[in-house]
Amino acid sequence: MYKKVQSQKIGAAATGSFRSFLFLTTVLIVLISLLPSISPAETCRYGFLEEINRQKYPFAHAVLAREIEHIEYHADGSKESQDDVYITVLDEEGKQNHKVLSFSVNKAYGQLNIELCEIIRDGRSSKIDIAAQSHEEAAAGNSRSNIYNPLQKVIKLFLPGLEIGDTIHYRLKSRQFKPIIENQIYGSILGQYDIPIRSYIFTLTTPTAGKLNWLIKDEVEGKVTYRKTVLPGKAAKTIRSWHFQNVPQIVPEPMMPSFRRVAMRLLYSTLPDWQTIASWYDELVTKKLTPKTLLKEMVDKLVADKSDQNEKMAALFYYVAREIRYLGVSGESERPGFEPHDVNLTFSRRHGVCRDKAALLVAMLQYAGFNAKAVLIRVGDKLDYEIPLPYFNHAIVAVLDNQDNVTDFLDPTSETSRQFLPDYERECSYLVADQQKSDLGLTPPVSPEKNNFKLKIVEQISAVGNSQGTLTVNCTGFNDTLMRSIMMNMSKKEQEHFLERFFLNQYSTLELSNIKWSDPADRSRNFNFSGDFTVNTVTTVSEKENPITYLQPLLFIANPSLLERWIINQANMTKRHYPIKLGYTFSTVAEEHLTFTQPPQKIYLPKLQNQENEVFTATLSCRQTAPGQLLIKRRFAMKKTEVGTDLYHLLTSLQNFKRNLSLTPIVIENKN
């Protein structure tokens, strides 16, 4: 900038450049004033790195030694940013985690440039040849989602020769020339990571005109300071700076919510409310919803023989879900990633991504007389209500009543699900695209009974203790979706082997034969299967007078359903610092009918304890229905999709309950 200004004559254009120079100089002076006082260790170029060592950070794999990030926003929402980062590697895991740096950029909206990268070792720096050691590739998420977006890129920078004790220093410069929502300023940053932060200064420069709301969420006490400076003038600007200092690391826990929900974070936005986002998206979608003749004819055909509104809605939903493939090229012109294609184009191509399928279903429902609207949703997560941010990652559909209350949510993305809304989209933040009265909400949880796994066992126990019988299984809701999704792409032989292992994993001596199962592709009925089995569940101890037999019923031993097995096994920590995100509510209902071919003289039934709390219900009953006959009933219901730290002990107590139950026998006494 200095050389450019010096070489120009002071004419009209040069005067503008000189004013820009004065403004940038002022900003620099303000930023320097916002920096913390300089310690003696920082008087040399890399002096501050002397503070980073294993003694000070005994449990860290790496440390964010220093980061200075500055973003300048313009009134239209565009922005430029610069980020200067120092990361010190402390052990082998830290080295492996940082030997390749990845930076995302959507070229439909902006540009990213790696200006500098160097490795600092023993006070000396060695520059990385950025051109030789970096390459650009398509974002991996595109291929996983069957979407090709040629403008969504990841720049990877390789750091050959990185060693433990090295410090990585890089500088990024980026520009967002096209805001997603015009004339608005918004964003969020994390002030806490899975590595400690020694110093992170984040600075925003914004036009003073317009109100910027901001909030530090889940603040770590005493670890962040804030300063504000206003630069007067015709184009007045405000500089805000937050300094995160000596922030402890987050130690990740299995199945915890995302960092952006539990870490200290800064949220900022000029968006006054969630309605503003809803109106923006409604305007973006509505102009793509006008159906043409062929699409209208298809709707008429699909609902022609349906008199019930629910049947009509289901017919349209399953058509879009199953006949329009989830596949696409993201080629929208106005707002890539949010803007759907015209519904007639999606219909004629028979494929689209989530927003395309959602828009098509909205158009078809509206033509059929439903009050339907597009919905933005944050799958797998909850947004912070206090500061409106358009950080949604999926599009679905809502059907509303005459008072605009949502009666049904529909996600036509999945081609195999029988559910209108899959369970992993329950208790997620959503926003209905509307021009009048929309607010951020949470999709309602599903009743555990709707995701049911029903097991019935009928068996006979011979005089020598061998058991044989039949078992039948019927799945509903997400249990149905899970089973058919697993089996859908298997051969018949693989499906049979899977069902054999399904029970063998729980009962090591069980042998299953004559297995029958419904076609996973047949969505007209619930998935079910059955089979014959033999198993040894008794142990006999010989006594002088009366032999004692210990019977271990199948329902005492196992977690019958896949969901129950998987979720219960996740509670494997004695204590948690963050919630455990289970993701699903579900129920298991099981019956075991036992008949002894030779009725015992006496049967001693154990005293069973049931558990009922706000997280789950676990009941088990055992009674003698007739001489030589027992009926065991079991019910388990998981009521929450997420369990906080204050209730986590209930899950660990459930594990203890199940462990003790597996060691509890029914005692049988017979005469010699």
N, C-alpha and C positions, 0 to 999 in steps of 0.2 A: 504493500500500500504506500509506504513512504517513498519508494523510487518512482512509482507511478505518478504520485502527486507532484514530485519535484520536476518531472519531465514535461508536465503540462503547463500550458499558458493559462492564466487566470481569465478564462472566458466563461460562458454560461455553463458548459458541461463541467469545466474544471472547478467552478465555484461549487457545484453540487457535490463533486467528489471531495472537495476540501471540507464541506460541511459534514459529510459522512465520516471523514477522518477525525474531525473534532468530536463527533458523537462517539465513535469507537474509542477514542482516547479517554473520554469521560467515563464510558462504561468500564474501561480497563482500570481506571483510578478507583472507581466504586468497587469493582471486584476485588482489587488489592486490599481495600479497606475492610472488605467482608471476610478476608482470610484470617485464620487464627494467628495469634502471635507466633513468631518463628523461634523455635528453641535452638540452643547452641548446636545440637546435633544436625540441624538442617542448614547450617551456614554454608556447607559445601553442597555441590549439585545433588549427590545421592546420600547426603548425611542422614536423612530420615529413615533410610533403609537399615541403618544400624540398630534401630529399635525392634526390628523383626528378627526373632530367633526362637528356637525351640523352647528355651526356658520361659519366655514370656507367653508363648502360645503352645503349651504342651500337647493339646489335643487337636490341633488344626493341621489339615493337609496343605493348606495354602492360606495366605492372608492378603486381603485387599489393602495394600500399603497406602496407596493414595489414589483418589480419583477426583478429577475436577471436570464437571460436565456443565455446559452452558447451552441453553436453547433460547433462541430469539424468535418470537411469534410475530406475525403481521396480522393486521385487522381481518384479512380474508381467511385466516386459519393456516396459511402456509408458514413454513418455519425453516430455519437453519440451525444446525447444532454442531458442537464440537465436544469430543469426549477424550480426555487424557487419563490413561489408566496405568497403574503399577501393581502387579500381582507377584508376590514372592512365593516360591514353591518350597515347602518344608519337608516333604517325604515322597515316597514312590507313588502313592496314590494321587497326591497333588500333581506330580509330574505327568502321570498318565491322563489325568483330567484336563490338563492344559496344553498338551503337546500339539493339539490341533484346536485352533480358535475358529468359531463359526459365527457369522454375522448375517442376519436376515435382511432382505430388502425387497419391497414390492415396487418394481420399476414403473408400474402404472401410476404410482403416487409420488415416487421420490428417487433419490440417488444416494449411494453410499461410497465413500472412498477411504481406503486405509492409507493415511498419509505417512505413518511411520510405524515401524516395529523394530525393537532392539532387545537383545538379551544382555542384562547387566550382571556381571560376575566379578566379585572382588573389586568393586568400584570402577570397573572398566566396561564399556558397552561395545557390543558387536551387532551391527545392523543386519537385519534380515532382508534378503533380496525379495521384496514383496511380489514382483512380477514373476519370479521363478518359483516361489514357494506357495503361491495361492492359485486357486481356480474357482470358477463359478459353476454352480450346478442347480438343477431344479430342486425345489423344496421337497424333502422326502414325504411330507404329509400329503402332497398331491397324488403320488402314486398309490399310497395306502388308501386314499379315499376315491380312487378311480377318477381323479380330476387332473386335467392337464392345464396348468396356468403358465404360459410361457414367460410371464413377467414376474412371477414369484420365485425369487432366487435365494440361494444361500452361498455366501462367499466363505470358503475355507482357507485358512492360513496355517501352514505347517511350520513347526518350529524344530528343525533338526538339531540335534546336539543339546537339547534342553536337559539340564541336570538339577538335582536337588540342591537347593540353596540359591538358584538363579532367580532373578527378578525379570518378569516380562513387562516391557513398557511398550504400549501402543497408543496411537492417536487416530481417532476416527473423525471424519467430517461428513456430514450428511445434509441433505436438503429435501424437504417435502414440498414439492411445487404444487401439489393438488390435494387439498384437504378432503377428507371423507365427507364431513359436514361443513359446508362453507360458512365462513364468517363466525366460526366458533373456535375456541381454544380449549383443549382438554388433554388430559394424559394422566399417567401414574408411573411411579418409580418405586422400586423396593429400596428400603433403607436397612435391610438385613438379609443376609444370605446364609448358605451353609458353610461359609468361611467367615472368620472375623473381619470386621471393618476397622482399620485404624483411623482412616479419614476419608470421608466422601462429601464433597461440596457440590451441591446441585443448585444451579442458578437459572432463573427464568427472567427473561426480559419480555414484557408485553406492553401493548398500548395501554395507557392509563385509562382511556375511555372504555367503559364496560366493566362490569363487576366480575372479578375472578374469585370463586369460592374454592377454598382448599381445606384439607384436613389431614392430620397425621393419625392414622389408624393403628391400633395396637402398639402405641408408643412405648418404647423401652425407656423408663424414667431416667432423666438426666443425660441422655445420649444424643439429643438433637437440639440445636439452637437455630433461631430464625432472625433474619434481618430484612429490612425493607427500605428501599431508597426510591424516591420519585425524581425523575429528570424532567424539569419543566420545559415549556416551549409549545409551539403550535402542534407538534406531533409528540406530545408528552409521553414518556415511557416510564414504566415502573419496573424496578429490579427487585426480585425477591430471591433470597438465598437461604438454603437450609444446610446446616453442617451436621452430618452424622459422624460421631466420633467415638472410638472405642466401643463399637457395638458387638456384643457377643454373637457367636455363630448359632444358627439353628442346627440342632442335631436331628436329621431326618428320622422319622419313624415309619414303619410299614403302614400303608393304607391311610396315611394322614392326608388332610386336604391339601390343595396346592399352596405353594409358598405365598401366592398373592392373597390368600385368605388368612394366613396366620402370622406372616412376617410384619414387622413394622414397615409401613408404606405411606407414601404421600399420594394423595388424590387431588387433582385440581381441574376446574372446569368453569367455563362461562355459560354452559347450558343451564338455564334456570330451573328446569324440571325434566322429568322423564317424558312428559307429554311432548316436549319439543322433539325428542328423538322419535317418538311414535308417529308424529305428524310428518317428519322428514321421510321415514321409511314408507309410510302410507302413500305419500306423493310419488315416491320412487317406484312403487309396485303397481299402483292403480292404473297407470297408463299402459301397462303390459297385459291387462286382464280382459280385454274385449274379445270374446270368442267369435270366430267366423263360422260359416255354414257347416263345414265338416265336423268341427268340434261340437257344435250344437246338436247335430244329428247323433253323434256318439252318446251324448248325455241323454237325449230322448230315448235311445235304444236301451241304455243301461237301467233306466228307471221305469221303463214302460210297464212292466208287470209287477211293480212294487207299489203297494198302497200305503205301507207304513213308512214314516219318515226315517226311522232308524235303519230300515232295510235299504232305502234310497241312499242314505249317507254311507252305509257299508259298501254298497255296490260301487259307488264312485271312488271311495277310498281304496278298495282292493284293486280296482282297475289301474289307478295311478301307481299304487305300490308295486303291482306285479307286472304290468304291461309297459311301464315307462322305466327303462333301466337307469340305475344310478351310475351315470357315466357322463363325462362332459369335458368340453374345452371352455375354459373361462375366458370368453371373448367379449364381455360386456364393455360398452364404450364409456358410460357415464360414471358409474361407481362399481368397478370390478370388486368382486367378493361380496357385494350386497345386492346389486341390481340383477333381477332375473331376466331371462330371455322372454321374448313375447310368447304367450301361452300357445299360440297357434304353431309357432316354430317348434316348441318342445313337443307338442302333440304329433306333428308330422314326422319329426326325427325319431320319436319314441325313445328318447333318452334325455337326461338332464341331471344337474346336481341338485342339492337339497332345495335351494331357493327356487329353481325352475319347477321342480315337482310340487313344491308347496304352492307356488303361484298358479300352476295348472289346476290343482285341486280346488283352490279358492274360486277360480273362474267357473269351474264345472258346478261346484256347490251353489254359487250365486245364481247361475243360470237355472238351476233346479229349484230355486226358491229359498235357499238357506241364507241366513245371515252369517256369512263366513268372512274371515279376515286373515291376513298373513300375520305371523307371529315371529318375533326374534327371540331366541332362547340361548342361554349360556349352559351348554350341556356339561354335566359333571361338576358344576360349580355354582356358587352364589356370588352375585355382585354386591358391592357395598351400596346400600340404599342412599346414604347421605349425600354423595356427590354423583350426579348423573354422568355416566360414561357409556358410549356405544360399543362396549366390549362384548358383543355377542358372537357366537361361533356357529350358529345353526339357524335354519328357518323351518317352521312347521305351520300348522293351520289351527285356527280356533273357530268353533261353531258357537254362536251366541243366541240367547233368547231375545224376546222383543225389548227387554230392558237393558240389552247389551251386557248381560252377565254370561260368562263363559260356561257352556254346558258340556262341551267336549273338546279335547285336544286331539289332533290327528297328525301323526308323522308318517307320511307315505314313503319315506326313504328306504326302509327295509323291505326287501322282496320276499322274505320268509316269515315275518312276524304275523301272528293273528291278532296282536294287540294294536289298538289305535295309537296308543302312546306307550313306548317301551319303558320298562322300569328305570333304566339308567337316566331317563329324562324327567324323573319325578324329583320334587323338591329342588328344582333348578330355577334360577331367575329367568323370567320371561317378560315380554312387552308386546302387547297387541298393537298392530299398526292401525292407527285411528287418528282422526282429526280433532276429536273433542275431549274425551275423558279417559285417558289411558295412564296407568301408573305401573311401576315395577311390581311384579308379584312373584309368587312361588307356585310352580305346578303342584297340584295336590298329591300327597302320598297315596298309594294304592292300598286297599285293605289286604292284610296278609292272606285272607281266605281266597282272594282272587288269584293268588299265585300259589296254588295248592299242589302238593305231591301226595297222592293217596295210594297207600300200599295195603294190600290184604294178603295175609298168609294163612293157609289152611294146611295143617300138618298132623301126621300121626307119628307117635313114638312107640317103637317096638319094645318088647320085653328086654331085649339086650341093649337098648339105648340108642338105636339108630333112628333118625328122623327122615321122613320123606313127605313131600307134599307139593302144593302148587302156590305160586305167588302171582299176583296181578298188580299192575301199576297203571294209574291214570294221572295225567299231568294237565294242569290248567295254567293260564296266564304266562308269567315269565318262565316257570318251570317247563311249560310246553315249548316256549320259544327256545329255551336253552337246549333241551334235548334234541329237537328237530334241527336246530342250527348246527349242532355237533355232528349229527348223523347225515345231514343233507348231502355232503360231498363224499361220502364213503360208499364203497362197494357193499353188496349184500353180505359178503364174508366179513368185511371190516365192521359192519354194523353189528353182526352177530357176536363177533369177538369183543366189541365195545360193551355190549350188554352183559356178556359173561363176566368181564372184568368189573363191571359196575357193582356187582354183588360180591365177587371174589375178593375185592379190595377190603370189604368189610367183614366177610366170613371166610376165613382162610381154608376151612375144610369143606366148603359148599361146592357142590357140583350141579351145574345147571344144564338142563336138556330140554328138547322140544320147545325151543324159544320161538315165540311168535310176536310180531310187532307191527304196528300200523305204518303205512308209508309216510315218511317224514314230509314228502311233498304234498300230501293230501291235507289241505288246511280246512277241510269241511268238518273235521272232527278233532277232538283232543288227541294228542299223542298218547298211545298206550302200548304196553307190552306185557307178556305173561310167559311163564315157563314152569317146568317141573324141576324139583330139586331133591337132593339128598344131602344130609349134613349130620355131623356128630356134635350134639350140644350137651351131652350128659357125661358125668364122671361118677363112677360108682366106687365107694369105699366099703370093703368087706368088714363086717363086724361079726362077732361070734354068734349073735342071735339074729339081728336084723341088719341087712345091708342098707347103707345110706347112699342115696343117689342125689347128686347135685346137678340140677338142670339150669342151664344158662339160656333163657329164651332169646331168640334172634333180636327182638325189639329191645332187650336190655343191653345188647352189645353195640349196636351200630347207630350211625347217623344216616338214615335211609336215603335222603335226597342229596343231589349234588350241591345244591345251594347250602343246605344245612352243614354238610361236611366242610365245604370251602370256607364259609363265613365263620363258623365256630373255631376253625383252626387258625384264624387270623389273630385271635385274642391270645397271643403267645408272649406278651410282655406283662411283668408283674405290675408295672406302673407306666402311665403315659403322660407326656407333657402336652400332647395335641390330640384332638378328637380322632377317633377311628372311623373312617368312611366306609361303611359296609355296602351301600349302594342299592340294597333291595329290602323290601319287606316280603315275607313269604310264610307259608305254613306247611306243616307235615302232619298228616292224619294217617295213623297206621293201626291195624288190627291183626292180632295173631290168635288163631283158633287152634288150640292144642288138644289132641285126643290120644289117650294112652290105650294101646291095644290090650294091655292088662292093667286094669285100674289099680292104682297104688292103695296101700292100706291107709296111709296118712299123707297129706300134702301140707307143708308148712309154707305159707306165703309170707314174703318179707313185708315189713312196714315201709311203705313208700312215701316220700315227701315231695309235694308239688311246689313249684315256684311260680309266683305271679308278681310282676313288677312293671314299671313303665317301659322297660326295654323289651322284655320277652315274657311269654307264658310257656311253661313246661309242665305238663301233667302226664301222669302214668297211673293206670289202675290195673289190678290183677284180681280176678275172682274165679271161684269154682262155680261153673254153671250147672254141672251135673256130675255124678260119680265118674271120675276119670277124664273130666273135661275142664279145660281152663280157657278163659277169655282175657287177653291182655290188650288194653287200649292205650294208645299213646298219641298225644297232640303236642306239637311245638309250633309257636308263632313268634316270628321276629317282627316287632312293631316299629322299629326305627331304622332309617337308612344311615343314620350317623349317630354315634354315641360319644358324648362329651367326656372329658376327663373325670368329671364328678360322678359319672355313672359307669365308668369302665370296670369298676370292681364287680359289677353284676355279671359281666361277661366272663371274667375269670372264675367267679363262683359257679357259673354254668358249666365250665369245663370240669371243675372239681365234682360237680353233681353227676355229670356223665361218666367221669372216671370211676367214681364210687359205684354207680349203677352197674357198670360193666363187671364189677367184682361181686355183685350181689346175686346169689343163687336162689332158686326155689328148691327147698329140701323135700325129698321124697323118701318115705320109709316103706319098705316091703318086708313081709315075713319070709323066712326061708321055706 
